[in-house]
Amino acid sequence: MPLSGGRSNGSVHETASLTAADPGHGCSLAFADSAEALRSHRGPCAWEVSAASGRSTILNMTVARQFSAVDVRRHVVVIGAGAVGSVTAIEALRAGLRVTVVEPDEPGGPQATSYGNAGWLSSHSVVPPALPGAWRKVPGWLADPLGPLALRWRYLPRATPWLLRYLASGWTEARVQRTAKVLRTLLADAPMLHALLAAEAGVPQLIEQRGLLHAYRSRSEFEADALGWRVRGRVGIRWEEWDEDELRRREPDLDVRYTLGIFVPEAGHCRNPGAYVAALARHALAAGARRTAARATGFRIDGGRLRAVHTEAGDIACDAAVICAGARSAALAAAAGSPVPLESERGYHVVVEDAMVGPRTPVMVADGKLIAHWMDGGLRAAGQVEIGGLEAAPDWRRAEILHRHLKSMFPRLAQVAPDSPSVKRWLGHRPSMPDGLPCIGPARASADIILAFGHGHVGLCGSARTGRLVTQLLAGAAPEVALAPFDPQRFG
């Protein structure tokens, strides 16, 4: 699936067609003289998208554009080379834009959020973290520093405004349902989109679509999650119920206390998120992107038009920029005139490299609020939410809790000691908005600057469509899904 584009001379009318076939039957992505047609931020563009039941699998873009031979390709600076940034770079190149990626660290490295996440491509993760009645749990979050969600006391004054908005966003089931409906437009078909990207980047083996499992100890425990499943059902998500016998047959290593499984066939997973993001970043560079290994610090804006991105290595003259620096995006957004309530949801993982037992299907257990599944490097357990900011030191006791729970899920792991050299720990920062929706849209100071961050727990999953949406904005095309709910200006 090469990235390619044609060069134009004089005044032309061009048409670009994109088709994406089901990855199970091969895939193709064809362009007809499209690169220069999409290089402008403005222009009469229309995306025709089949979106029945939230699906958008066939893409057909028609662009009518008049321009002269002296025009040059629009130069976009993509700030950040995580999952969102790397996909954005690929899609911008595909649209014929000139791309520079600004990223101080190695893409996909241990410092990156995507490196250590659970790897779920959970297109059904449409339920926001805050649900009705969450306010009653706040005292427990403060009292228990090792609970599934914890607030560090010293950080509470700074986190309070975000926390209040977080609680308000899930105050009623109606609010939760509205969020789910919006998130579904971003996540639908995510496993397929990632399979296409992985194949294009030369790592098709890293993306698998064979469903995800939620395990419960009892029917009553499942019913305690009824609101979430009810909300999912209303947006078209379907699942299978496995009784105790079926669960035992499918997951023989799982502890016998789990007696009910909820299997979501449409979902998928990534076997090595760090390697996947690194492959996407390499693919973007091989396709023509340039990389500046520095940190972006601000913008030069003149009369509402972007002229340059400031970096630690000097200014980069450009026509547009995309802020997708994850949990460190807030200062850049403010510099672009759009202060937003971005917070880090600190998450931990533990990997048992020499594990011999584990799940057949990636699984989340209700009693531990953690996900376990096989990565290329071993058996990973990921989860926990800690509100403590970007700079606080890790509390590795939280990773030890994950390890203990993993051993309780799979009792034959019990002989692996927490201090074994085969057990690896990690901390990362999920960039989270209080209402559970990312920011995708133009900055207030200049429409040439696009914000694309704040995906919380669905950053990897949502990155594929986010990169496409950002490119549509850069090209002046109508986005394939409504972007008003993701507008960065929604916070005032």
N, C-alpha and C positions, 0 to 999 in steps of 0.2 A: 504494500500500500504506500507508494512513494508520495512525497510531497512535491508538487511541481506547479509551474505557472508559466504563462506565455507573456511575451513582451509585445507591446502595442506600438503602432506608428500612426500618427495622425488622429483623426476623429473616427471612432468606431462604436459599434453597438455589440456588446459581448454577452454571451449566455454561459453560465456555469452550472453544471449538473452534478450532484453528489448522490451516490447511492450506497447504502450500507446493507449488505445482505446478512442473513442470520449466520453467526459464526459457526454454527454447526454444519453449514452447507457451503463453507468458504466465505470470503468477504472481498469486497471490491470498493474502491473509492476513486471515481473518475472525475477529471477536471477537463473542461474545454476552454482553453484560453482565458482562465479565470483570474490569474494572479493580479494583473493590473486593474481589472474591473473592480476589485475590492479594496484597492489601496487607499481610498479616500474615506474620511470620517463621515462625509455627507453624501447623499445621492439617493435616487429613487430605487430602493432595493426592496425586494419582497421574498420572504421565505415561505414556502408552501409546505406545511407539516401535517402529516396524518397523526392525529393525537387521540384517536379513539381509546377510551378507557385509560387515559393517562399515558398511552404509548406514543413514541415518536421514533419509529425505527426506519422510516424511509424519508430521506432528506432530499428536497428538490429546491434548489436556490436559483432564482432568475434575477440577473442584475442588468439593468440598462444604464449605461454610463457614457457620457461624452467627456473627453478630455484631450488635451493637446500633446504633441510629441515631447514637449519640454517638461512635462510633469514627471516627478520621481516618486518612487514608492514611499508610502507613509512609514515613518520610523516610530516604532513602539518600544518603549522600555518596560520590560516586565520585572517588577521588583519582587524577588523571591522565587526560588526554584524548588519549592515543595510540590505536592501533588497538584494543587491548583495552578501554580505558576508554570510548571512544566507542561501541563496540558494546554494552558493558554498560549504558551510559546508555540507549541505544535500547531494549534488551530489558527493562530495568527499567520504563521508561515504558510499554512495551507491556503489562506485567503489572499496571499500575495503581499503581505506586509513585511517590512524589514524589522527584525527583532534583535534587541539587545537584552540579555538577562542579567540582572544585577543581583548577585548572591555571594555573600562573603565566605560561606562554608561549602563543603562538598555536598552536592545534592544527594539526598538519601542517606546521609551519614547519621551517626548516633545522636547528633544534636537536633535532628529533624523530628517534628511531631509524627510524620507518617512512618518513620523508621520503626517505632515501637508500638504502634497501635495494634488492635486486635485483628486487623486484616479482614473484617467483615465488609462485604459489599451488600449491605442490608437495605435493599430497596424498600423494605417494610418498616424501616426505622423513622416513622413519621410522627411518632408521639413525642412531644417535647419533654424535657426532663422534669419540669414542674407540673404537678397535677393538682386538682382541687384538694384542699386540706393540707398542702405541703407546709404551710405556715406553722402547723402544730408540731412539725418535726424540728424546727429551728433550735429549740433548747437542746435537743439530743445531738444535733450537729455540733453545737458548741461544747457540749459536755464530753463527747466521746471523740478524741482526736484520731482514733483508729477505725471509726465507723465507715461504711461504704461512701458516705458523703460527710466531709468534715470541714469546719471553718476554723482557721487559726485565729485565736483571740487578737493577737497584735495587728492582724490585717483587717479585722472587722470594721473599724471606722472607714477605711477606704472602700471596702467591699459593700457596705450597707446600701448605697444607692442602686448598685447593680442587683443586689439581692432582693430589694423591694420590687424592682421591675420584674425580676425572675419569678417571684411568687405571684405577682399580679397577672403575668402572662398565662398562667394555668389556673386562674381562680375559679373558672367554671368549665364544665364539659364543652359548652359551646365555643369557648375560646380555644380549647385544645383541639376541637374538631376543625376550626378554621386554620390553625397552624398545620394540622395534618394534611389538609387539602392542598395547601401551598407546597409543603415539603414533598408531597407525592409528585408534583410536577417536576421537581428537581431530581428526584431519585429514581423515577420510573425508568426501567431498562438499563440501570447503571451497570449490572454485570455484563450485559451485551456490549455496551459502549466501551467498557474497560477491556473486554476481550479483543475488540477491534484495535484499540490502542496498543495493547500488549503485543498482538501479532505484528502490527506495524513497526513496533520498536524492537522486534526480534526476540521477545521473551513470552511467547504464547503460553508456556507451561506455568507461568506465575498466576494466571487467572483461571479459576474453576467455578463452574456454575452447577452445583449439585445440591443446593438447598442448605438451609441453616435450621438448627434445632433449639428450642427452648424446653428445658426440663424442669418439672415441678415435683414436689414431694407428695402432693395430694391434689385431689379435685378442689378442695377448698382454697389451697394456695393459688391455683390457677384462677379461681373465681375472684380472688382478691385483686387480680390483674384484669378483671373483666372490662373496665373502662377502656384500657388501652387496646384490647382486642376488638372491642365494639367500634372504637374510632377507626382502627385499621380496616375493619370490614366495610365500613361506609365509604372508604376511598378505593374499594375494589381489590383489596389484598385478600388472598385466599390461603388457607392452610389445611393441613391434615392433622388429625388427632391420633396419636399412638397410645394404645392402652398399655398396661404394665407388661403384658406378654410381648407385644410388638416392640416396645422400648427395650426390653431385655434382649430380644433377638437382634435388634439393630445395633444396640450399644452394650455388648456383653461386659465391658470393663467398667461401666458406670456403676456407682454404688447403688445398692438395692433400695436405698431410701427414696430414690426417684422412681415414681410410679406412673407418671404421665408425661408424654412428649407432645409438643406442638411443632410441627415441621412445616417450614415455609419453602416450597419448591422453587419459587422464582429467584431467590436470593443466591448470592455467590460469595466467594472469598478470594483473598490474595495470599499466596504462599510465602511471600517475602516482600512486604511493603517497601522496605528500604531499597532493595534491589530493583523493584519495579519503578520507583520514582527516579532512581539513578539511571535506569535504562531510558525512561522518557526524556530526562534531561540530556543524555547523550544523543538521543535521536534528534532532538531539537537542534543541537549543535551541528550534527552531521547534515541536517537539512538546510543549514545556512544561518542559524542564530549565532550571535556572538555573546560572550560572557565577560562581564566585568566582575572580578573577585573583590568586591568592596561592599560596604554598607551604604544604602541610600539614606540621605539625611534631610531631603526637602526638595522644593521645586522652585523654578523661576517661572512666574506667570505674568504675562503682560496683556492687559486688556481682556482678561478672561481666556486667553490662549496660552497653552503650555509651550514654553520655549526650551526648557532644559530640566533635567533631574540632577540635583546636587548629590554627589557621593563623596565618600572619604578619599577617593582617587581623583576627584575633579568632576566638573560638570559634563553631562552627556546631553548634547543638543538632540532634541526629538520633537515629534509632533503629538505624541500621546504617551500615556503611561498607565500601567495597571498596578495597583497596590495589592499584592497577595503575599504579604510577609507574615501570615499567621498571627500568632499571639502578640507579635511585635509590630503590628500594623497601626496601632492607635495613634502614635505620634505623627506618622506620615499622613494619616487621614486628617488629623487636626491641621497639619501644615497645608492641606488641600482645602481647608475651609469646612471640613465635615467632622467635627468631634463626635465620637460615638462611644457608647458604654461597653467597650470590649474588655473581657476578663479572661484570665487563664484558668481553665479547669485542669488542674494538675492531675495527671493519670500515671499509673505505675504498671509495670509488667514484670513477670519472672519467666525465664525460659529454662526448662530442664533439658539439657542437650542430649543426655544419654537415656532418655525415657524409653521404656519398652512397651508401655501401655498408654492408652488414651482414647479419645473419641474417634469414631468412624466418620461422624459428621460434626463440623464445628458447632459447639454447644454453649449456650448461656444457661446458667442455673439460677433459679429465682432466689434461692436462699442465700447465695453469696454475691449476687449482682456482678458476676464476672463471666468472662468468655474464655473458653479453652479450645484451642485447636492446634493442629500440627503446622508448624512452619518448616521451611527448609533447614533451619538450624536447631530444631527440636520442638518440644511441646511447650507452647506459650499460654500463660494465663494473664489476662489483661483486664483492668477495671479500676475501680476506685475513683472518687472525685474529691479533690482537696482544693479549697479556696484559700490561697496563701500568697498569690502574686508570683511574679517571674523570678524574683531574686532570692527567695528563701531557700535554705538548704533542704535537700531531700530528707524525708523521714522514712528511712529504709524499713522501719517496722511495718509500713504499709505493704511493701513488697513481700515481706515475710508472711503477712496475713494471706496474701494471694497464694503463696507456696503451700501454706498449711491447708487452705481450702482446696487447692488442687489435689493434694494428697488424700483429702477426705472424699473427694469426688471419685478418685481412682485409687482405691486402697492399696493396690500393688505397687504404688509409687512410694509407700510409706518409708522405705529404707533409705531414700535419698535425703541426706541431711541438708539443712538450710545453708551451711557453710561449705558445701561440696563445691569443688571447682567447676562442676558441670552445671551449677545453678547460676544464671546470670540475671542481674537486676537492671531496671531502667526507669527513668522518670522523664516525662514529656509534658508539653503544654498544649492543651486543646484551646484554640481560639474561639471563645463563646460569646454570643450575644444573649442578653437576658430573655428575649422572647423566643429563643430557639430557632431563629431564622438568620441565615447569613446576610451580609451586606453585599449586594450586587447592583451596581449602578454608578452613575456619574457623581463626582464630587461637586460641592457647592461652588467652589472658587473657579472651577474650570471643567467643562464637559469633556475636555480632552483627557482627564484623569478618571479612570474607572476603579472603583473599590470592589474587591472580590476576596472577602475573608469572613471569618466568624462562623464557620460551619459546625463548630462544636464537635459532637460525636460522629458526624457523618462527613468529615472532610475528605477522606479518601473516596468514599462512595460518591459523594456529590461533585467531586472535582471534574469528572468527565463532561457532564453537561454544563458546569460552570464555565469551563474554558470555551465552550462553544458559544454560550450566551455572551460572554465578554467580547469575543471576536465579532459577533453580530452587532454589538454596540459600537465597536471600533469601526466597523464597515458601514455604519448607518443603516443596517438592515433591521427589519422587524424581528425581535426576539421570538424564538420558537415557543416560549412560554411567557406568561404575563410576569413582568418584573416589578410591578408596583408594590407588592408585599415585601420585596427585598430592598426597597429603596433606602439607601443610607440616611436620607433626610427624615425618615419616619420618627426619629428620636428627638426632632426639634432642632 
